[in-house]
């Protein structure tokens, strides 16, 4: 396998990165997690202000990984609390979520697409 890994997604939460990596590993995709957080103090910058954990994959696995995650998160969209924050977003805000999956994470990306589809968009 090619030893060069590139950033596939970035996360604020290391546990979320681990969960995604585990799902990809279950499907035969080699992954690595890199914590880029550095020595910045929480008092200077809030922990969740900048994504600091990178999920690295071989570049030739990006398309397959996206397909695996899309399928997985589609199955997670059935019993979501109607108070979940994305349900209050406008169509324009949801379109922004869809356009920026790295910023919003795979679950929110999939849910935004579903909400827009349910609204006939």
Helices and strands as residue ranges (DSSP letters): E 5-11, H 14-26, E 31-35, G 47-49, E 53-58, G 59-61, H 62-75, G 85-88, H 91-99, H 101-118
